[in-house]
Amino acid sequence: MSVAVLARRLRVARSTVQARLERLETSGAIAGYTLRLGDGLRENRIRATCLVTIEPRAQAAIIAQLRRLPEVERVHTTSGRVDLLVQVGAQSTSRLDDVLDQIGELPGVRSSESLVHLSTKLDRALG
């Protein structure tokens, strides 16, 4: 949302909004800005979470390989029975299948289990 729109919605001067944003950025409360895909693009992607168990000391190399796959949207380290949660988004089931196979075949991956997302019931990140 632009500063002008935000100022209109809050019924304050544009300069007031800009000053407040600058203070939030300086204090570290706002770390940066990002692009969020619109619903039209998000809905056309098939998503899955891949639960990955890896060999000891293989994490850095595996994450480096995952960064090279454009379909990999997020990678989280975990505590528990799996080591990584890998969120994948693809344009088709066949591409999703290929990417999940590539993840399972990475050197250092002991096992992987895929959970295909069917529908989203709650997503607080969409704001």
N, C-alpha and C positions, 0 to 999 in steps of 0.2 A: 504494500500500500504506500502510496506516495506521501510525503510530508504534508502536502497541501490537503489531500483527502483526510489524512489523520487529524489535521488541525480543524477542518470543518466538522468532522464527527465529534471531536472533543470540545468544539466551540471555544477554541483558544487561538491565539495568533500563531501563524506559521513559524515565526522566530522563536516562540516559546517551545514549540515541539522540537525544533532543530536544536535548541540549547539543551533541552532535556535528553535528547538522543546522544548528543556529544558527551554529556556528563555520564550517561550510562555506558558509553563506549570507553571513556577514559577510566572509569572505575572497574571495568572488566565485566560488568553485568551483562553487556552485549559483547559477545566475542566475535561476531561476524554476521554476515548475511548470506543467504543461500537461495537457490532456485528450487521451487517445488513444482513438480509436474501437475498439470491440471487433471481433473477427473477423467477427461476423454482419453488421455494417454495412459493413465494409471489403470483404467478398467480394461484396456486391451492387452494387458500383460498377464501371463500366467506365472504365478509365484509359487515358490517352494522354499522350505527351510530344510537345509541339509545338516544333519547331526554328524559331526566328524570326530572320530577318534584317531589320534596321531601317535607316531613313534616319539619317544623322548628326544628332545632337542631338535625336532624337525619343524617346529612352529614357524620360525622366521622364513625358512625356505618355502613352506607351504603358503604362507600369507603372501609372499612375493609372487608366487604362481597365481594365486587367486586374484591379485590385483590386475593381472594381465587378461582376465576374462571379463569383458564388458558387461556380461549378464549378472555378475556378482555385485549386488547392491550394498550389502553390509556383511561384516564378519565380526563376531563377538567371541571373546574367549569366555570360558565358563569354568565353574567348579562343579564337579559331579561326574557322572559316568561318561560324558563326552567332553572333548576338549574345545571344539569350535562349533558355533552356530553360524551357518552361512546362508544368508538370504539371497535367493536368485530370482530374477525376473526375466522372462523370455517372451517372444512374440508368438510362439507356437509350442505345442506339446512336443513336437519332434526336436525343436531346438533346446527346450528345457531338458529333455531326455539326454541329448548330446552333452550339455553342460554338466549335468549330474554325473554322467559317465566319466567325463574328464576329471571332475573333482575326485571321484572314487579311485581313479587310476594314478593320481599324483604320487610321486615317490614320497614315502613317509606316512601315507594315509593307511592306517590299519583297517578301518571300516567306516562306512557311511550309511546313513539311513535318511531317506527323503520323506518329507511330509508336504504334500501339495496343498496349498491354500485354496479353499473352496469359496468362502465368503468372509467378509470382515464385519464383525458385529460391534466392535469398538476400536476406534483409532484416535487417541487423544492428540497424536502428532499432527493431525490434519487441522487442528485448531478451529 
